[in-house]
Amino acid sequence: TFLPIHLFTKAVVGDTGEVDILISPGRSVHDYQATPNDAKLLSEADVLVENGLGIEEFLSGLVANAGNSELQQITASEGIEVIEGEHDEHEGEEHGHGHHHEEGDPHVWLDPVLAQQQVATIRDGLIAIDPNNADSYRSNADAYIQQLQQLDSEFQQGLAPVAGCNFITFHDAFGYLAQ
């Protein structure tokens, strides 16, 4: 659906298939508007990989409009313990960033440990759908998970001097990383 999920899926798929993206890099999932080309892309797809947790709230209508009864879906955040979302006291105001995710904080990919779990979920979903390429999916996922483990190690070392400190961001997306 969007860049992190696209990158995770592309890493697992490797050269066994083609991986397209619905929301181009640089565009926000929060502002996404489906196009007829997006519906066409889904009408021809074999698999749709989403983050889940309500961040792709546009998907159900788009999938229905695509009319692809053969489309298999993988939710990369399945099985992840979610941080409960807090209600924005300004929710619903037109200030450009007040939104609430009913299913909790969906930004799980921003934690390299949870990203590893998402990659494993994508791998397992693809193996269930396409067992003929299971070995490739496993080896590709293992290589990517190693990269994410290295990233986590770099974060642990780099952030150690500021452990326990508060930080401020423009968007409430970093709760998992902060944990």
SENU-749888 format. One record per atom (N, C-alpha, C): residue in three letters; z, x, y. Coordinates in Angstrom, 3 decimals, always signed. Layout:
# SENU-749888
  rest        up      east     north
   ALA         Z         X         Y
...
//
This chain:
# SENU-749888
  rest        up      east     north
   THR    +0.000    +0.814    -1.206
   THR    +0.000    +0.000    +0.000
   THR    +0.000    +0.851    +1.261
   PHE    +0.941    +1.776    +1.400
   PHE    +0.996    +2.613    +2.599
   PHE    +1.224    +4.071    +2.187
   LEU    +1.185    +4.979    +3.149
   LEU    +1.045    +6.406    +2.862
   LEU    +2.003    +6.980    +1.814
   PRO    +3.319    +6.829    +1.908
   PRO    +4.153    +7.454    +0.875
   PRO    +3.832    +6.954    -0.538
   ILE    +3.649    +5.658    -0.687
   ILE    +3.337    +5.088    -2.002
   ILE    +1.956    +5.559    -2.467
   HIS    +1.034    +5.665    -1.534
   HIS    -0.298    +6.196    -1.838
   HIS    -0.195    +7.632    -2.361
   LEU    +0.587    +8.467    -1.667
   LEU    +0.728    +9.867    -2.083
   LEU    +1.391    +9.985    -3.452
   PHE    +2.436    +9.191    -3.686
   PHE    +3.114    +9.211    -4.982
   PHE    +2.141    +8.807    -6.094
   THR    +1.401    +7.719    -5.845
   THR    +0.470    +7.203    -6.860
   THR    -0.655    +8.186    -7.115
   LYS    -1.202    +8.740    -6.041
   LYS    -2.291    +9.714    -6.179
   LYS    -1.831   +10.932    -6.977
   ALA    -0.596   +11.367    -6.742
   ALA    -0.063   +12.519    -7.477
   ALA    +0.036   +12.216    -8.970
   VAL    +0.458   +11.003    -9.315
   VAL    +0.611   +10.631   -10.733
   VAL    -0.750   +10.406   -11.387
   VAL    -1.647    +9.751   -10.689
   VAL    -2.972    +9.440   -11.244
   VAL    -3.797   +10.715   -11.437
   GLY    -3.683   +11.641   -10.493
   GLY    -4.478   +12.867   -10.591
   GLY    -5.952   +12.547   -10.619
   ASP    -6.671   +13.135   -11.570
   ASP    -8.118   +12.914   -11.646
   ASP    -8.504   +11.839   -12.674
   THR    -7.519   +11.027   -13.111
   THR    -7.820    +9.978   -14.093
   THR    -8.326    +8.692   -13.457
   GLY    -8.278    +8.593   -12.127
   GLY    -8.729    +7.375   -11.467
   GLY    -8.824    +7.568    -9.965
   GLU    -9.229    +6.522    -9.294
   GLU    -9.380    +6.533    -7.843
   GLU    -8.221    +5.765    -7.223
   VAL    -7.613    +6.335    -6.185
   VAL    -6.486    +5.706    -5.509
   VAL    -6.879    +5.446    -4.060
   ASP    -6.887    +4.181    -3.673
   ASP    -7.186    +3.781    -2.301
   ASP    -5.895    +3.369    -1.604
   ILE    -5.964    +3.207    -0.296
   ILE    -4.801    +2.835    +0.497
   ILE    -5.141    +1.618    +1.348
   LEU    -4.211    +0.669    +1.434
   LEU    -4.417    -0.513    +2.272
   LEU    -4.145    -0.222    +3.746
   ILE    -3.006    +0.395    +4.020
   ILE    -2.593    +0.637    +5.397
   ILE    -2.851    +2.100    +5.714
   SER    -3.829    +2.340    +6.565
   SER    -4.231    +3.702    +6.898
   SER    -3.088    +4.490    +7.512
   PRO    -3.067    +5.799    +7.268
   PRO    -2.054    +6.636    +7.904
   PRO    -2.082    +6.447    +9.432
   GLY    -0.907    +6.426    +9.996
   GLY    -0.798    +6.219   +11.441
   GLY    -0.598    +4.767   +11.831
   ARG    -0.812    +3.842   +10.892
   ARG    -0.578    +2.420   +11.153
   ARG    +0.748    +2.026   +10.521
   SER    +1.442    +1.115   +11.167
   SER    +2.762    +0.699   +10.706
   SER    +2.660    -0.471    +9.732
   VAL    +3.449    -0.398    +8.679
   VAL    +3.516    -1.500    +7.718
   VAL    +4.056    -2.755    +8.402
   HIS    +4.859    -2.574    +9.444
   HIS    +5.452    -3.707   +10.153
   HIS    +4.434    -4.469   +11.002
   ASP    +3.363    -3.793   +11.400
   ASP    +2.350    -4.413   +12.257
   ASP    +1.039    -4.691   +11.537
   TYR    +1.002    -4.444   +10.245
   TYR    -0.226    -4.552    +9.462
   TYR    -0.796    -5.972    +9.478
   GLN    -2.099    -6.071    +9.658
   GLN    -2.841    -7.330    +9.564
   GLN    -3.947    -7.118    +8.533
   ALA    -3.928    -7.898    +7.477
   ALA    -4.930    -7.770    +6.415
   ALA    -6.311    -8.123    +6.948
   THR    -7.303    -7.464    +6.396
   THR    -8.695    -7.713    +6.758
   THR    -9.447    -8.220    +5.523
   PRO   -10.641    -8.795    +5.727
   PRO   -11.456    -9.186    +4.568
   PRO   -11.756    -8.001    +3.642
   ASN   -11.913    -6.806    +4.217
   ASN   -12.154    -5.621    +3.387
   ASN   -10.956    -5.304    +2.502
   ASP    -9.748    -5.564    +3.007
   ASP    -8.547    -5.347    +2.199
   ASP    -8.520    -6.304    +1.013
   ALA    -8.868    -7.561    +1.265
   ALA    -8.916    -8.545    +0.179
   ALA    -9.982    -8.143    -0.844
   LYS   -11.110    -7.632    -0.362
   LYS   -12.170    -7.177    -1.261
   LYS   -11.691    -5.997    -2.102
   LEU   -10.982    -5.064    -1.457
   LEU   -10.445    -3.910    -2.180
   LEU    -9.526    -4.361    -3.317
   LEU    -8.654    -5.322    -3.028
   LEU    -7.747    -5.832    -4.064
   LEU    -8.474    -6.652    -5.117
   SER    -9.548    -7.320    -4.730
   SER   -10.294    -8.119    -5.704
   SER   -10.958    -7.240    -6.754
   GLU   -11.181    -5.962    -6.410
   GLU   -11.836    -5.025    -7.324
   GLU   -10.859    -4.046    -7.972
   ALA    -9.601    -4.087    -7.575
   ALA    -8.615    -3.114    -8.067
   ALA    -8.107    -3.484    -9.456
   ASP    -7.692    -2.477   -10.182
   ASP    -7.049    -2.684   -11.479
   ASP    -5.533    -2.775   -11.320
   VAL    -4.990    -1.958   -10.396
   VAL    -3.546    -1.845   -10.220
   VAL    -3.225    -1.827    -8.735
   LEU    -2.136    -2.485    -8.379
   LEU    -1.596    -2.435    -7.020
   LEU    -0.199    -1.850    -7.118
   VAL    +0.045    -0.766    -6.389
   VAL    +1.366    -0.150    -6.365
   VAL    +1.962    -0.406    -4.990
   GLU    +3.144    -1.007    -4.991
   GLU    +3.833    -1.315    -3.740
   GLU    +5.213    -0.680    -3.748
   ASN    +5.759    -0.504    -2.565
   ASN    +7.143    -0.048    -2.448
   ASN    +8.084    -1.151    -2.894
   GLY    +7.861    -2.366    -2.375
   GLY    +8.734    -3.488    -2.665
   GLY    +9.864    -3.580    -1.665
   LEU   +10.881    -4.346    -1.993
   LEU   +12.049    -4.578    -1.146
   LEU   +11.675    -5.270    +0.160
   GLY   +10.578    -6.016    +0.138
   GLY   +10.203    -6.840    +1.274
   GLY    +9.457    -6.138    +2.385
   ILE    +9.207    -4.843    +2.278
   ILE    +8.532    -4.148    +3.373
   ILE    +7.060    -4.549    +3.464
   GLU    +6.461    -4.923    +2.337
   GLU    +5.066    -5.377    +2.331
   GLU    +5.038    -6.897    +2.252
   GLU    +5.671    -7.550    +3.205
   GLU    +5.793    -9.006    +3.168
   GLU    +4.444    -9.717    +3.218
   PHE    +3.407    -9.037    +3.608
   PHE    +2.061    -9.586    +3.683
   PHE    +1.392    -9.677    +2.318
   LEU    +1.919    -8.991    +1.307
   LEU    +1.208    -8.816    +0.040
   LEU    +0.950   -10.087    -0.738
   SER    +1.915   -10.986    -0.822
   SER    +1.721   -12.156    -1.682
   SER    +0.502   -12.962    -1.239
   GLY    +0.358   -13.176    +0.050
   GLY    -0.807   -13.909    +0.543
   GLY    -2.098   -13.146    +0.335
   LEU    -2.059   -11.847    +0.558
   LEU    -3.251   -11.019    +0.385
   LEU    -3.685   -10.984    -1.074
   VAL    -2.736   -10.829    -1.986
   VAL    -3.063   -10.813    -3.417
   VAL    -3.637   -12.161    -3.836
   ALA    -3.051   -13.237    -3.354
   ALA    -3.559   -14.581    -3.685
   ALA    -4.977   -14.758    -3.177
   ASN    -5.243   -14.302    -1.959
   ASN    -6.583   -14.439    -1.379
   ASN    -7.605   -13.546    -2.066
   ALA    -7.156   -12.449    -2.650
   ALA    -8.081   -11.548    -3.342
   ALA    -8.620   -12.186    -4.617
   GLY    -7.850   -13.085    -5.227
   GLY    -8.315   -13.814    -6.405
   GLY    -8.563   -12.947    -7.626
   ASN    -7.824   -11.884    -7.795
   ASN    -8.009   -10.974    -8.914
   ASN    -6.935   -11.266    -9.968
   SER    -7.256   -12.094   -10.928
   SER    -6.275   -12.480   -11.952
   SER    -5.944   -11.331   -12.907
   GLU    -6.739   -10.272   -12.894
   GLU    -6.513    -9.117   -13.769
   GLU    -5.667    -8.035   -13.100
   LEU    -5.348    -8.206   -11.834
   LEU    -4.615    -7.190   -11.082
   LEU    -3.212    -6.987   -11.653
   GLN    -2.897    -5.755   -12.010
   GLN    -1.567    -5.375   -12.475
   GLN    -0.793    -4.838   -11.271
   GLN    +0.505    -5.127   -11.182
   GLN    +1.294    -4.678   -10.047
   GLN    +2.479    -3.834   -10.505
   ILE    +2.739    -2.781    -9.750
   ILE    +3.874    -1.895    -9.986
   ILE    +4.695    -1.868    -8.698
   THR    +5.994    -2.118    -8.828
   THR    +6.899    -2.049    -7.688
   THR    +7.697    -0.763    -7.810
   ALA    +7.398    +0.210    -6.953
   ALA    +7.954    +1.553    -7.071
   ALA    +9.466    +1.606    -6.848
   SER   +10.008    +0.647    -6.128
   SER   +11.449    +0.665    -5.842
   SER   +12.280    -0.040    -6.912
   GLU   +11.632    -0.533    -7.951
   GLU   +12.341    -1.248    -9.009
   GLU   +13.448    -0.375    -9.602
   GLY   +14.636    -0.941    -9.708
   GLY   +15.754    -0.243   -10.313
   GLY   +16.565    +0.620    -9.362
   ILE   +16.151    +0.728    -8.118
   ILE   +16.874    +1.548    -7.141
   ILE   +18.000    +0.725    -6.520
   GLU   +19.181    +1.323    -6.427
   GLU   +20.307    +0.660    -5.785
   GLU   +20.061    +0.659    -4.276
   VAL   +19.994    -0.529    -3.731
   VAL   +19.569    -0.707    -2.348
   VAL   +20.765    -0.734    -1.402
   ILE   +20.588    -0.096    -0.245
   ILE   +21.564    -0.211    +0.835
   ILE   +21.353    -1.578    +1.464
   GLU   +22.404    -2.350    +1.537
   GLU   +22.287    -3.677    +2.149
   GLU   +21.927    -3.532    +3.605
   GLY   +20.947    -4.313    +4.056
   GLY   +20.523    -4.272    +5.448
   GLY   +21.549    -4.914    +6.353
   GLU   +21.670    -4.367    +7.539
   GLU   +22.544    -4.958    +8.542
   GLU   +21.691    -5.795    +9.471
   HIS   +22.233    -6.916    +9.891
   HIS   +21.499    -7.760   +10.822
   HIS   +21.492    -7.110   +12.190
   ASP   +20.328    -7.004   +12.777
   ASP   +20.191    -6.502   +14.137
   ASP   +20.721    -7.569   +15.080
   GLU   +21.632    -7.180   +15.960
   GLU   +22.204    -8.178   +16.868
   GLU   +21.160    -8.745   +17.812
   HIS   +20.031    -8.061   +17.913
   HIS   +18.948    -8.536   +18.774
   HIS   +17.797    -9.111   +17.961
   GLU   +18.046    -9.386   +16.700
   GLU   +16.995    -9.845   +15.796
   GLU   +16.269   -11.044   +16.390
   GLY   +14.966   -10.969   +16.318
   GLY   +14.142   -12.065   +16.813
   GLY   +13.735   -11.899   +18.257
   GLU   +14.389   -10.991   +18.994
   GLU   +13.986   -10.755   +20.369
   GLU   +12.687    -9.971   +20.372
   GLU   +11.949   -10.134   +21.415
   GLU   +10.647    -9.463   +21.517
   GLU   +10.795    -8.088   +22.148
   HIS   +11.499    -7.177   +21.495
   HIS   +11.618    -5.823   +22.012
   HIS   +10.922    -4.799   +21.116
   GLY   +10.196    -5.279   +20.138
   GLY    +9.328    -4.425   +19.353
   GLY    +9.936    -3.771   +18.129
   HIS   +11.256    -3.862   +17.915
   HIS   +11.793    -3.209   +16.742
   HIS   +12.870    -4.007   +16.018
   GLY   +13.207    -5.179   +16.494
   GLY   +14.226    -5.967   +15.809
   GLY   +13.647    -6.662   +14.598
   HIS   +14.031    -6.233   +13.425
   HIS   +13.615    -6.900   +12.196
   HIS   +14.691    -6.665   +11.143
   HIS   +14.692    -7.540   +10.181
   HIS   +15.704    -7.465    +9.133
   HIS   +14.994    -7.607    +7.798
   HIS   +15.392    -6.808    +6.845
   HIS   +14.822    -6.884    +5.506
   HIS   +15.817    -7.589    +4.610
   GLU   +15.448    -8.773    +4.160
   GLU   +16.334    -9.612    +3.352
   GLU   +16.798    -8.910    +2.079
   GLU   +15.947    -8.093    +1.499
   GLU   +16.264    -7.459    +0.224
   GLU   +17.019    -6.145    +0.391
   GLY   +17.398    -5.799    +1.608
   GLY   +18.083    -4.546    +1.881
   GLY   +17.138    -3.547    +2.515
   ASP   +17.634    -2.350    +2.734
   ASP   +16.846    -1.299    +3.385
   ASP   +15.723    -0.853    +2.446
   PRO   +14.458    -1.053    +2.837
   PRO   +13.348    -0.717    +1.948
   PRO   +12.897    +0.744    +2.023
   HIS   +13.476    +1.549    +2.900
   HIS   +12.978    +2.892    +3.188
   HIS   +13.429    +3.935    +2.165
   VAL   +13.388    +3.581    +0.900
   VAL   +13.909    +4.445    -0.161
   VAL   +13.122    +5.745    -0.317
   TRP   +11.846    +5.760    +0.002
   TRP   +11.003    +6.938    -0.176
   TRP   +11.436    +8.098    +0.709
   LEU   +12.258    +7.843    +1.735
   LEU   +12.677    +8.897    +2.649
   LEU   +13.789    +9.776    +2.076
   ASP   +14.325    +9.427    +0.923
   ASP   +15.291   +10.248    +0.211
   ASP   +14.534   +10.903    -0.944
   PRO   +14.438   +12.235    -0.977
   PRO   +13.670   +12.890    -2.044
   PRO   +14.164   +12.566    -3.451
   VAL   +15.447   +12.263    -3.606
   VAL   +15.967   +11.910    -4.929
   VAL   +15.434   +10.537    -5.342
   LEU   +15.477    +9.579    -4.425
   LEU   +14.952    +8.246    -4.734
   LEU   +13.428    +8.262    -4.840
   ALA   +12.786    +9.143    -4.092
   ALA   +11.332    +9.294    -4.218
   ALA   +10.972    +9.744    -5.631
   GLN   +11.806   +10.600    -6.219
   GLN   +11.573   +11.022    -7.604
   GLN   +11.627    +9.820    -8.539
   GLN   +12.581    +8.936    -8.281
   GLN   +12.705    +7.732    -9.100
   GLN   +11.484    +6.834    -8.913
   GLN   +10.975    +6.755    -7.687
   GLN    +9.778    +5.950    -7.450
   GLN    +8.582    +6.529    -8.198
   VAL    +8.435    +7.837    -8.165
   VAL    +7.333    +8.479    -8.893
   VAL    +7.458    +8.194   -10.390
   ALA    +8.665    +8.267   -10.926
   ALA    +8.879    +7.971   -12.351
   ALA    +8.546    +6.514   -12.664
   THR    +8.879    +5.608   -11.761
   THR    +8.567    +4.188   -11.964
   THR    +7.061    +3.964   -11.944
   ILE    +6.380    +4.625   -11.024
   ILE    +4.917    +4.531   -10.965
   ILE    +4.320    +5.094   -12.258
   ARG    +4.814    +6.245   -12.685
   ARG    +4.347    +6.855   -13.944
   ARG    +4.525    +5.896   -15.110
   ASP    +5.711    +5.333   -15.247
   ASP    +5.982    +4.434   -16.366
   ASP    +5.124    +3.173   -16.305
   GLY    +4.909    +2.666   -15.096
   GLY    +4.054    +1.485   -14.930
   GLY    +2.615    +1.777   -15.323
   LEU    +2.131    +2.939   -14.910
   LEU    +0.753    +3.309   -15.258
   LEU    +0.601    +3.559   -16.757
   ILE    +1.612    +4.150   -17.361
   ILE    +1.559    +4.378   -18.814
   ILE    +1.520    +3.045   -19.552
   ALA    +2.290    +2.074   -19.091
   ALA    +2.293    +0.756   -19.736
   ALA    +0.939    +0.070   -19.590
   ILE    +0.292    +0.267   -18.454
   ILE    -1.003    -0.369   -18.189
   ILE    -2.141    +0.394   -18.856
   ASP    -2.059    +1.713   -18.863
   ASP    -3.144    +2.574   -19.328
   ASP    -2.588    +3.670   -20.243
   PRO    -2.164    +3.307   -21.448
   PRO    -1.541    +4.295   -22.341
   PRO    -2.469    +5.436   -22.759
   ASN    -3.773    +5.248   -22.642
   ASN    -4.704    +6.313   -23.024
   ASN    -4.553    +7.552   -22.149
   ASN    -4.040    +7.387   -20.932
   ASN    -3.867    +8.518   -20.024
   ASN    -2.399    +8.897   -19.850
   ALA    -1.563    +8.507   -20.800
   ALA    -0.116    +8.737   -20.694
   ALA    +0.233   +10.208   -20.507
   ASP    -0.393   +11.090   -21.249
   ASP    -0.072   +12.520   -21.140
   ASP    -0.369   +13.053   -19.744
   SER    -1.496   +12.636   -19.206
   SER    -1.864   +13.062   -17.854
   SER    -0.868   +12.532   -16.823
   TYR    -0.513   +11.250   -16.938
   TYR    +0.453   +10.660   -16.009
   TYR    +1.797   +11.381   -16.090
   ARG    +2.216   +11.706   -17.298
   ARG    +3.498   +12.404   -17.471
   ARG    +3.473   +13.792   -16.832
   SER    +2.434   +14.560   -17.134
   SER    +2.390   +15.932   -16.601
   SER    +2.211   +15.930   -15.081
   ASN    +1.396   +15.029   -14.569
   ASN    +1.218   +14.938   -13.118
   ASN    +2.519   +14.529   -12.432
   ALA    +3.206   +13.551   -12.991
   ALA    +4.472   +13.090   -12.416
   ALA    +5.508   +14.203   -12.478
   ASP    +5.579   +14.918   -13.598
   ASP    +6.540   +16.010   -13.716
   ASP    +6.309   +17.066   -12.633
   ALA    +5.048   +17.414   -12.392
   ALA    +4.732   +18.412   -11.360
   ALA    +5.130   +17.916    -9.973
   TYR    +4.886   +16.659    -9.692
   TYR    +5.226   +16.117    -8.368
   TYR    +6.737   +15.975    -8.214
   ILE    +7.405   +15.560    -9.275
   ILE    +8.866   +15.451    -9.229
   ILE    +9.483   +16.824    -8.975
   GLN    +8.906   +17.867    -9.523
   GLN    +9.389   +19.231    -9.244
   GLN    +9.287   +19.541    -7.754
   GLN    +8.189   +19.149    -7.126
   GLN    +8.031   +19.362    -5.682
   GLN    +9.094   +18.593    -4.901
   LEU    +9.377   +17.361    -5.328
   LEU   +10.397   +16.560    -4.653
   LEU   +11.791   +17.146    -4.874
   GLN   +12.033   +17.735    -6.044
   GLN   +13.309   +18.399    -6.284
   GLN   +13.470   +19.604    -5.360
   GLN   +12.384   +20.330    -5.163
   GLN   +12.408   +21.475    -4.245
   GLN   +12.677   +20.993    -2.815
   LEU   +12.038   +19.899    -2.424
   LEU   +12.258   +19.330    -1.091
   LEU   +13.721   +18.924    -0.925
   ASP   +14.290   +18.300    -1.946
   ASP   +15.698   +17.905    -1.882
   ASP   +16.586   +19.134    -1.727
   SER   +16.279   +20.192    -2.457
   SER   +17.052   +21.428    -2.349
   SER   +16.969   +21.997    -0.930
   GLU   +15.779   +21.975    -0.347
   GLU   +15.608   +22.450    +1.026
   GLU   +16.408   +21.587    +2.002
   PHE   +16.390   +20.272    +1.801
   PHE   +17.183   +19.374    +2.655
   PHE   +18.668   +19.686    +2.513
   GLN   +19.133   +19.844    +1.266
   GLN   +20.550   +20.119    +1.028
   GLN   +20.981   +21.398    +1.749
   GLN   +20.178   +22.441    +1.620
   GLN   +20.505   +23.717    +2.254
   GLN   +20.385   +23.636    +3.772
   GLY   +19.313   +23.040    +4.232
   GLY   +19.065   +22.981    +5.679
   GLY   +20.040   +22.096    +6.428
   LEU   +20.499   +21.026    +5.780
   LEU   +21.399   +20.088    +6.444
   LEU   +22.870   +20.389    +6.184
   ALA   +23.176   +21.347    +5.318
   ALA   +24.574   +21.675    +5.003
   ALA   +25.407   +21.989    +6.251
   PRO   +24.864   +22.721    +7.207
   PRO   +25.680   +23.037    +8.391
   PRO   +26.063   +21.813    +9.241
   VAL   +25.357   +20.705    +9.073
   VAL   +25.662   +19.507    +9.869
   VAL   +26.190   +18.364    +9.008
   ALA   +26.669   +18.690    +7.813
   ALA   +27.209   +17.658    +6.912
   ALA   +28.315   +16.880    +7.619
   GLY   +28.258   +15.572    +7.504
   GLY   +29.272   +14.710    +8.103
   GLY   +29.018   +14.349    +9.552
   CYS   +28.012   +14.933   +10.153
   CYS   +27.686   +14.624   +11.551
   CYS   +26.876   +13.336   +11.630
   ASN   +26.945   +12.666   +12.740
   ASN   +26.120   +11.484   +12.993
   ASN   +24.794   +11.930   +13.594
   PHE   +23.760   +11.148   +13.337
   PHE   +22.497   +11.404   +14.004
   PHE   +21.895   +10.083   +14.440
   ILE   +21.059   +10.147   +15.448
   ILE   +20.470    +8.950   +16.043
   ILE   +18.966    +9.019   +15.869
   THR   +18.373    +7.887   +15.481
   THR   +16.922    +7.815   +15.321
   THR   +16.397    +6.603   +16.066
   PHE   +15.089    +6.523   +16.196
   PHE   +14.470    +5.384   +16.862
   PHE   +14.307    +4.189   +15.931
   HIS   +14.525    +4.388   +14.648
   HIS   +14.320    +3.323   +13.672
   HIS   +15.364    +3.493   +12.574
   ASP   +15.891    +2.413   +12.080
   ASP   +16.970    +2.472   +11.080
   ASP   +16.441    +2.754    +9.676
   ALA   +15.658    +3.816    +9.536
   ALA   +14.987    +4.100    +8.283
   ALA   +15.623    +5.212    +7.464
   PHE   +16.642    +5.864    +7.976
   PHE   +17.116    +7.079    +7.338
   PHE   +18.470    +6.959    +6.661
   GLY   +18.878    +5.747    +6.318
   GLY   +20.155    +5.526    +5.652
   GLY   +20.252    +6.219    +4.312
   TYR   +19.181    +6.199    +3.528
   TYR   +19.205    +6.829    +2.210
   TYR   +19.288    +8.352    +2.348
   LEU   +18.536    +8.902    +3.259
   LEU   +18.571   +10.340    +3.484
   LEU   +19.954   +10.748    +3.979
   ALA   +20.550    +9.944    +4.851
   ALA   +21.878   +10.254    +5.364
   ALA   +22.913   +10.258    +4.242
   GLN   +22.757    +9.372    +3.269
   GLN   +23.689    +9.350    +2.137
   GLN   +23.585   +10.646    +1.359
//
